[in-house]
Amino acid sequence: MLKATPALPLLKMAWAPSQMQQFFNHQVLPRVWPGQQVTAVAIEDMTQRADNQYEILYALQFGDLTGGYCQRVVVTLAKAHRLEEIYRRHYGGEGGASNQPTPRPVVFLPESECLVEFFPVDWQLPALAWALEPGAIASFLSPEGPQAEPTRGLPQVEVLRYRLRSRRCVLRYKVEAPDGRGSQEVIGKVYPCGAQALQVAQVLTRLHPQAAACGLILPQPLQVVPERSLLLMERLPGTVLKLVLKRAKAPPQFQALIRLAAATLVRLHRLQCESQDVQSVQTQVEKLRPQVASLHVLAPRLAPQVEALLQQIEQLGARCPAVPPCFVHGDFSPGQLLLMETGQVGVIDFDLASLGDPALDVGNFMARLHHKALAKAGSALRQVAADFLSEYQARLPEPRVAERVHLFLSISLVRRALREFEIRPYDYCGRADPDSPVSRLLQEAAAYLAER
């Protein structure tokens, strides 16, 4: 069973939307928007960081589902002294909660050991609120640069993705042409710091001409605003491969798409790019250690099973011969590929790009298909995953990639199991273990290792 953490009194209630609704209405909103009432609460995302710090993203509904509006809010649970330090440093607040309304949509409740931030306020993305202001961003979207006089109207701003684990926010800016003929769309990505925005821009700048020469399309960086931790890129038109695969019905459609994805990955792995990070089986396992450590506190029955799997992966990885590292995408999946009308493929999201074992990208892609196969209770997507590996091997001369793919595939499945537990821990403990998504993902990882 899931164990409560006595040091964080709100933790158990945090996964109960009905209880959190009462919490927001009685303890939070009177300090932010007196008179407002939340009518529904939904959990959108969750992550755990070091030192028992939990962050949960909620969607709060105000009014009815048709005529009301939705507000995102992040609740951070941690030791009160840690939250007080964050509150003072980023918001200039005094320790202790006041019953008076706050001038910012931020509330620190030391008795509940939580910090509540209403979107777009986010202490880990300090520039986010600025990036959402049309007036502030308008000059940076001008072709003449931020010093030019604005000649177009204010842009429309749309939030495409906001997630806690990667702590990024992806925005779409749409600017109408001065003569009213058409519009320009630009993708903006807000990072925790300017150095990360600069690093991704440098990677894209190095890769862009190489990709164009081999028939791949990557988003071209347009401008970096380091003081605002913002990267502006061109928006690539196209249909996400994930959606195309979902709509595919007949085996020939799957095979054509998989051939295209495998060819795309081979081309990516032939690109040249420097990086200080080198990804291996060991580094991937180490990244999961903090999540596994939390299992010993929250779900001690589950922790030994995960530990045994990771230990087996490490032992098998130690027996594999070392391979020269190449450029790896780091998050290669159907959701990162765009099918263009020209027949070319666009690849997006290079935040995790580095050097490493090419089997990492192959295993990650295959794990996505295995995960979908579990959700649909069918084996067709497992065969699609096997076909992807065969297609990749047929195009790349490195013949022993299959000896290592199963390790990275299993790591990815374990990562997904931990994520599934992390987002819905109480759902997991409320059902029979063998039938839970967490257990099925771990069983899939173990079975794939056993086959190899």
N, C-alpha and C positions, 0 to 999 in steps of 0.2 A: 504494500500500500504506500501511497505517497505520504511522506512525512512533512508535517508543518515545520517551519523554521521559527523557533520562539523569538529569535532576535528581530524578526520582521513581522509585526503583528498583522499587517494588511495582506501578506502574501497569499494566504489561503483564500481570502475573499476576492482577491484580484482576478481570479478566473471565474467568478460568478457574476455575470452581467447584471442580474436583478439586484444583487447586493451592492454592486458598484454604482448602480443608478441611484440608490438611496445615499450612498457616500457622496457622489457628486452633488446631488440636490441639497443635502443637509450640511456638508462640511466645506465644499469647494465653491460652488456657484455663488453663495451669499457674499464671498470675498472678492469675486471677479465680476459677476453680472447679477447683482441683487434683483430678485423678482423672476429670473429665468428658471425654467424647470426642464430637466432632461426627460424625454418620454421613452427612450430606448437606448440601449448600450450594446455595442458589438466589439469583439476583439479582432483587430486586424493583423497585429504582428506582436512578437515578443522576442526578447533575447536576454541572455544572462552574461554578465561580464565578470571579471575577477572580483574577489572579495565579496561574494554574495550580493552583487548589485544586479537587480532585475529591472528591465525596462519593458513596458507594455504600452502598445499603441491601441487606443480605443477610437471608435467612431461614435460620437454622441448625436442622437437625433433630438432635435427641438421641434415640437409641433408634430402633426401627423405625417405619415410617410409620403403623402402626395404633395402637401402644401408646405411642409416644414423644411428645415435645412439641416445639414450635417456638419459637424465640427470634429476635427481630429484633435486628440489630446494624448500626450505621452506622460505616463506616470512612472517615475523612477523610485524604486524601493531600495534602500541601503541604510547603513548606519547613520543615525541622525547627525553625528559630527561630520561625516563625509558630505552629506547633503547640505549642511549649513555652510561648509566651505565653498561648495559649488554656488549656492545661493548668494553668498556674499561676493564672490569673485565676479560672477557674471551678471548679477542683477543688483548689486549694491544693497541687498536686503539685510535687515537685522535678524539675528537668530530668534526663533520663536514665532509662532503664528499670531496674527492679529485678527480680531473680529471685524476690523474695518476693511472696506473695499481696497484692493491693491491697484496702483496706477498701471501695472502691467498684467497681462493675462498669465501670471505665474503665482503659484501658491506653495509655500513650504509649510508642511505640517509635521513638526518634530515628534509630536505624540504618536503619530501614525507612521513615522519614519518614511515619509514619502515627499517627493517634489512633483508638482503637477504643472505641466507646461502646455498651453493651448497653441496649436499650430497657427502661424509659422514660427512661433518662438521655440527655439531649440538651442540649448547651451552648447551642444556639440556641433551645430551648424550655425554659428553666429551670424553669417551673412545671408541666411535664408530669407528672412523677412525683407531685406533690401532687394534681393533678386526677384521677389514677387511684386515689387512696386513698378508698374509700367513707366511712371515718370522717371524713376531712377535708372532703369535699364535702357531707356529709349536711345540715348546717345551712343551707347556701346553697340547697338545693333545697326548703326549707320555705316554704310560702306566707306564713308570718309573718315571714320574713327570717332572716338568719344569727344574730340575737341571741335567737331563740326557742328554747325547750327542745325538743329533738327528740321528736316524738311517733310517728314511724314508724321502721321498721327501716332498716338500712343499704341504700343503693341498690345495684343491680347495675350494673356498669360494663362497657361494650363499646366496643372501638376500631372505629370504622367506616372511617376513612381516615387514613393517615399517609404523607405524601409529602414528598420532600426539596426539590423545586423551589419550591413555595409555602411550605414550612416551616410547615405547619399540622397539627394533629391534631384530628380530629372524633370526638367521643365521644357515646355514648348512655347516659343514666342512666335506669334504671327503678326507680321507687319504688312499693312496694305500699301500698295504702290502709290506714289503721290498723284498720279493721273487716274487712279481708280482702276487700273488694269491689272488685275491679279494681285497676288500677295507673296511674300517671302516667309518661309518658316525656318527657324533656327532652334536647335536643341541646346539647352543650357544645363549644365550639371554642377551642382553645388557640393563642394567637398568640405571636410572638417578644417582643412588648412590649405593655404595657397600652394605649398610645396607639392601636394598631391595633384592639384590641378595642373601645375607645370609639368610634373612627371608624365602624366597621361598625354598631355599635349605633345611632349617631346617624342614619346613612343609613336604616336600617330603621324607626326611629321616625318620620322625616319621611315615608317612603313608605307606611307601613302604612295610614293612613286614606285616602290617595288611591287606593291599590290596591283597598281594600274598596269604595270608591264606584264603581269601574268593573268590578267582578266578578273581580278578581284576588285571590289569597290569598298573602300573604307571611308568613314566620315572625315572630312578635312577639317582640322582645327582652324577656326576663324580668328579667335582672340582669347587670350587668357587675362583675367583680371585677378592677379594674385592677392591683392589686398582684400578682395572680396571672395577669394577661394572659388572662383567661378571659371568654368571652361565653356566657351561657346563653340559649337560645331555645326557643320551643315547637317540638315536633316535628309536622310536617305529615303527616297520613295521606294516602296516595295511591299510585298506581303510576307509576313513572318512565317518561316518554314513550319513552326509549331502549329499554326492554324491550317496550313496546307496539308500537313500530315493528318490532322484531325479530320479533315474533310475527305481524305483519300479513302476509297472503298475497295478497289481491286488491287491484287498483288502487283501488277505491272506499274501502277501509280507509285506504290511504296518503293519498288525497286529503282525507278527513275529518280525519285527524290533522294534516296539513300546514296545512289551513285554520285549525285550532285554534291551532297554533304561531304562524302568521303574525298572527292576531288578537291573540294574547298579546303578541307583540313590539310591535305598534302601540300597544297600551295602555301597555306599559312606557315607550315613547318619548314618551308624552304626560305622564308623571309629571314633577313639578317637584322638583329637588333641587340644592342648591349643591355645588360641588366646585372645588378648586383645580387638579385635573388635567383636562386637555383632550386627548383622544386623537385622533390624526390618522394619516395614512399615514406621515408622517415619524417620529412618536414610536413607532409600531409597528415600523418598520424599525430604528430606533436600538436598540430593546430586543434585537434579534437580533445586534447587532454583536459582543458578547463571545463568543457561540457561534461566529460565523463566524471570529473571530480564532483560536480554538482549532483550527479546521480547517486553518489554514496550518501548524500544528505537527503535528497528528495525521494529517491526510489532505490533503496539498497538491494532489492531483489533483482533489479535490472542491471545494476552496475557490473557484477561479475561476468555476465554474459557478454557485455560490450567489451570489457577488459580482455576476456579470452580471445575474442575475435581480433582485436587490435594487436594482441601479442602474436597471434598466428600470422597476421599480415606482416608484421615486422620481421618475424623469423624467416618467412618465405622471401621477403624483400632482400634480406641480407644474403641470401643464396644466389640472387640474380646478378649476372655480370654488370658492371658499370657501363653505361652508354654515354657517348658524347652528348651534352645538353644542346638542345636546339630552341628556337623560339616557340613558346607555347602560349596559347590564348588564356588558359587558366579557368575559363568558364564556358567552354565550347559546348553549345547545346542548340536544339532547334529554335529556341527563343532568341538566339543571337544572330540568326541568319535571315537575310531578306532576299526574296526572289524578285528580281527586277524585271520589268517588261522587256528589256533588251536580252534577257536570258542570262545575264550576269548575276553574280551573287554578291550581296553586300554583307559585311560582317561588322557588328557593332559591339560596344562595351568591352573596352580593353583595360579596365581598372586592375585586373589581376594578371595582366600579361607579364611574362618573365622568361627566363631560361629554365629548361627542365627536360624531363623525360617525355618524349612525344606520346607515350602510352597514357599519360595523365589526361590529355584531351580526348583520346579515344575512349578511355574508361568512363570519363564524365558523361560523354554523349550516350554511351551504351546504358549507363545507369539511369538516365532519364527515361529511356525506353523500357527498361525493366520495372521502373517505378510505375509507369503507366500500365504495364501489363498486370501488375498486382492490383491496381485500382479497377481494371476492367475484367479481372479474373479470366484472362485469356493468354494464350501462348504466342499469338501472332506477332506481337511487338518484340518478344524475345527473339524470334527468328529474324525480325528486321534488324535487331541489334547485332546478331551474328553476321548478317549480310553486310552490315556497315563495316565490321572488322575485316571481313574478306575483301571488300572493295578497297579499303584503306591499304591493306597489305599488298594487293595487286598493283597498286600505284606507287608504292614506296619501296626502294630496294632494301631497307632495313628489315631483315627477315624474322627477327626474334621478338618483335613487338608483342606478339600474342602471349609470350611467356610472362609479360609484366602487366598486360592490360587487366587481367583478372584481379590483380592487387588494387589497382586504382579504381576499378569498377566497384570492388567490395568496400573500399574506403568511402566512396561516394554514397553507397547504399547505407553504410553505418552513419554517415553524416546526415543523411535524410531521415534516418530513424531518430537520431538525437534531436533533429529539428522538429519532427512530428511530436515528440514527447514535450519538447520545450514550449511549443505553442499551445498544446492541449494536454497538460499533464493529468488533470483530473478526469478528463474523458478517457484517457488511457487506463487509469486505475479503476474506472467504473465498469470495465468490460472484461471478458475472459482474455487472459494474456495471449493465448495462441491466435486469436482472431483479431487482435488489435493491429492497426497499421504499423506500430512500432515493432512488434514481434515479427510480423510478416516481412518487413524490410530486413531485419536482422537474419531471419531464416533464409531469405533470398541471398544475402551476402555469404552466409555460411555454406549454402548449397553450391554457389558458384565457385567458392574456394575449394570445396571438396571435389568438384568435377575436374579441377586442374591439378 
